[in-house]
Amino acid sequence: MYGGHIVNDWDRRLCLAYLNNIMNENLFDELELFPYVEGKGISFRVPAATTYEKYIEHIEQSLTAETPLGYGLHPNAEIGFRTNQCNTLFNTLLEL
């Protein structure tokens, strides 16, 4: 595949294999979307099929602030990001 386009029969076979094996009805059956953070007190589970109001309730109660662990990063990655963010902010204020 080039740039997300199917350009020949082999690309089509590869995409169909992915779709048939990975993209199926059981894909999100209460799946843990952060499976590599077990034992760290963080969970991001797909809720079971329910009503719109229950989805909103799940979003408001279950989804906490973003964490570097959700992206597979070390917890200290946020410290570096916040430090760079503050430096950029204060440098911009100094320039003004």
Summary of the structure (lengths in Angstrom):
residues: 96
radius of gyration: 20.4
end to end distance: 47.4
largest distance: 57.7
contacts: 166
relative contact order: 0.08
helix: 52%
strand: 4%
